[in-house]
Amino acid sequence: MPEEVTADDIVLDILLTLRHEHQAPISDRLVREIYALQKLHQFEAERDKVILGTKRAVESEVDAGDEM
């Protein structure tokens, strides 16, 4: 059973810190969502769930940016 993403997840903390340091034009929500997808499906041979989930997350981020 995959581990749930927690608030004290060091890898997620590093990704969010780097996003802020580099002023990446993506939201914390997108980083968290993609990280959770990767962590949930990291041991599966079939990568379609991660690819489709990431695609949906990015499209949602773009759509949200268009509404601003």
Secondary structure, DSSP 8 states (H G I E B T S, - for coil): ------TT-HHHHHHHHHHHHTT-SS-HHHHHHHHHHHHHTTT-S--HHHHHHHHHHHHHHHHHHHT-
